[in-house]
Amino acid sequence: MEERHKKILKKKYKDLTRDLRPDDIMDHLIQEDVFDFNDIELVRAQKVNKLQVEKLLSILLTRGPRAFGVFLESIEERYPWLHKDLKKADEESARQPQQPAPKQDENTSTSDARQPFQETEKPSPNQPLIPEEQTCVKRPPQPGTQTREKAVVQGTAGGSEPPLTDEEKVTRKMGNMQLSNQHTRFEVPPKVDSNRVTEKQLNVLAGKLGHEWENLAIHLDLSKADVDRFKADNPYNTRSQIFSMLMAWRARRGGAATVGTLIRSLEDFGVGLDFKFLTQTS
């Protein structure tokens, strides 16, 4: 993928993670040979929609020059607003003059720039073998540069770390979310723990949940058929779809649909909200 296309996707990161659902576009990415089935498994292995989009983008950034155009085709029908923004950004970046390549040092030839070291003559059959590190004459480092090994050593000594790739950043973020969920669980006041959740509370909660609600529905023991019904009954209104899902859960759990049960289920799924609004009785 071209560098300018990578920059466009990174600038639109917030919009993409908020609106995009990977399952809507992955069939097209496979059909156009940009993704394979292993990529699909990696994306679907993420628990919530936001992490699935992050994984999809991190894989997409590593693909060839066709990847951005195929991605635009995949979102054109279902996500016309995203398609319009990305296409406009692509056209604007195409009109901008390209940055000139950095000039090469006059004292460094093209072959030297490609070769990290210069090999010595091969030893004769009767000559004793010399360790590999002694058979090479390493070029001295250029001013202002350092090897990755040296950077790692210096970073460890100074308390910092070497730069992370996009995929490493996503992996670390997932780990932090899991640790956070393990150690910062919301304490439900005992006086409201066993109270049955009200329609008013569920309506407020519906406005705080995002596009990962479909996976949450499965986590709450609802079925894919239930999800499809909620969407069909409330087209173009995500909040109403979510509210219908929560009300269906409340109806099926009956007296067990308590404030404490709901909060603990949401935390187990990975919803990071301040649940005080569910504990307010007035």
N, C-alpha and C positions, 0 to 999 in steps of 0.2 A: 504494500500500500504506500502511496506517495505520502511524503511528510506533511504536505498541506492538508490532505484528507485526514490524517491522524489528528492534526490540530483542530480541525472542524469538529470531529467526533468528541474530542476532549472538551471543547467549548460548550457543546450541547449535552454534556454528560448529565446535568441535573434534569433536563427535560426528558431525556431518553430513559433514565432510571425511574422517573415518575410515571410516564405514560406507556412505555413499551411493554408488551408481553411476548417473551421469546417464542412461545409455542405458536404464535400467529405467523412467524416469519421463517422458522427454521426449515420447514419443508422446501421453501424456495431456495434457501442457502444450500441445501443438499442437492437439489435438482440442478443448480448451476455450478456444482462442484467446488463451492467455496468452503463448505463444512463437510465433515464426514460423520458417521454414526458415533464414533468415539467422542467427537466434539459435542454432539447432542447429549450424550450421557453425562459429560462433565458439566454442562449447563444445567440439566435437570437435577443433578445431584445437590444443587444449592437449595436451601430450605425455603427461602422467601424470594419473591419476584425481583426485588432490588438487587440481591446478590446474583440471581440468574442473569440479569441484564449486564451486571459488571463482568461476569465471567464471559458472556457472549462478546462483549466489546473487547476484552483483553485478548480473546482468540482472534477476533476479526482484525485487530491491529497488526497481527503477525502474518496476514495473508497477502497475496499478490496484488498487482495493480488493478485487477478487475473487482476486488472485494468491495470497494466503496460504491461503485456503480450498481453492483448486484444488490447490495444492502438497500440502496435507494429504491430499486425496483420492488423489493420485498415489502417496504412500508408504504408504497404509494397508494394502495387501495384502502387499507384499514387505518392508516395514520397519515392522512393527507396534510395535516398541519405540520407534522415533523418533516415530511417529505419536502414541503414547500420551503421550510427554513433551511434545511440542509442543502437543497439544490441552489437556493439563493446564495448561501455562503460559499458553495463550490464555484458558482459563476463569478462571484466577486474576487475570490482568491485566484482564479484563473486569469483575471485581468490585471492583477498586480504583477509588477516586474519581479522576476525570480532573483533571489540573492546570488551574486557571483560566487563561484567556488573559491576557497582560500588559495592564495598564491603559494606555489611550492618553493621551498628554499632553493636558491640557485646552487648551493653547494651540495644539494642532495639530488641524485639522479632518480629517474623513475624506477629503475630496478632496485635501488637502495631503499626506496620508500615501501616497496612490497616485501623486502627481505628483512626480518628482524635480526638476523645475524649472518655472518659470512663463514662458510665451512672451510676448513683446512684441507690439505691434500689427504687422500685416503691412505692409511698405512699399508705397507707391503705385507705379504703373507707372513714373513719372518719377523715382522716388527711386533713387539708386545702390544696388547690392546691397552688403550688409554681411556679412562672414564669419559663419558660423553660430554660432561660439562667442561672438560679440559681440551676437547677437540674443537671448540668453537671460540671465536673471538667476538665477544659481545660488543655491540656498539654502545658507546657511552650515551646516557640519557640526554635528551635535548633540554636546554634551559626551560624551567617552568613546567616540566612534565615529570610524571612518576609512574611506575608500573602499578598494576592493580594489586600485586602482592604487597608492595610497599605501602599503598594506600590503606589496605586492610590492616596491616601492622600498626600504622600510625593511628588509624581510626580506633583500633582496640585500645591503644595506649592512651589516647585522648578522650576515650569515653563515647565516641561517636561511631557510626556505622557507615559502610559504603552505600552508594545509591541503590535503591531497590527497583526491580522491574515492575511493570504494571501488575503482572500476575502475582508477584510476591507481595505487593501492597494490598491486593484484594485478599490474599490468604491471611496476611497479618491482621487485616481488619476483621475477618471472620473470627479469628482466634480471640481478638479483643472482645468482640460481641459475646462469644461464648463464655469467657471469663466474667464479663460484666453480668451476664444473666445468672451465673452461678453464685455471685457474691453480693448482689444488690437487689435482692427480691423485695418487693413491696410488702410492708407489714399491714395486714388487714386488721382493723380494730375489731376485737372480739364481739362487740355489741352489734356489728353489722355483718359479720362473716356469714352468718346463716340466714340473712335476709334474702328473700327472693328478688332478683333484679326486676326493675320496672321497665315499662315501655319507654318512658322518658330517658332513663339511663342508657338504654340500648340505642336510642335515637342519637344521643350525644356521642356515644362510642362509634356509631356508624360514620359520623362526620370526621372522626380522627383516624380511621383505618384507610389504607391505600389499596393499590391494585393487587396486593398479595392476599386479598380477602378470599379468593377462590381456594388457595392452598390452606388458608385458615379453616375454611368450611370443612375440608376433608379431615383436618386435625380435630375438629369438633364432632367427628363421626357422622357428618352429613355426606351425601353421595354426589358423584359427578352429575347425575340426573337432577338432583336437587338444585345444584348450581346453575345448570342450563335453564331450569324452570324460573329461578329468580331473575336471570338475565332476560328471559323472554317476557316475563310479566312486567319488567321495568326497563324497557329499552332506553338507551342513551342517558340513564340516570344511575350512576354508580352508587351513590349514597342510598338510594331506595333499594338497590339490589343487596347491599350489605345489611341494611335494616331488616329486609325480609329474611335473610340468612340467619341473623341473630334471633329474630322472633321465632323462626322454625326450631332453632336449638332450644330456646326457652320452653316452647310448647312440648318438645319431646322429652326434655329433662324433668318437666313438671316441678314438683317441690324441691328437686335437687338442683335447680337452676339458681343457685345462690350467688351472692356477690363474691364470696371467697372462692367458690368453684370456678367462676368465670375468670377472675383475675389470675388464678394459678394456671389455668389452661392457656390464657393469653401469654403469660410469662414463659411457659414451657415451649410455646411456639416461637418465641423470640420477639414479641411485640414490646418495644421499649417506650412505654408511655408512663406518665404520672397518673396513677389510677385513683387519685384523691376524689375525682368527680364521681366515681362509682360508690364511694363510701359516704357521701353526703346524703343525709336523710331528708332534707328540706328542698 
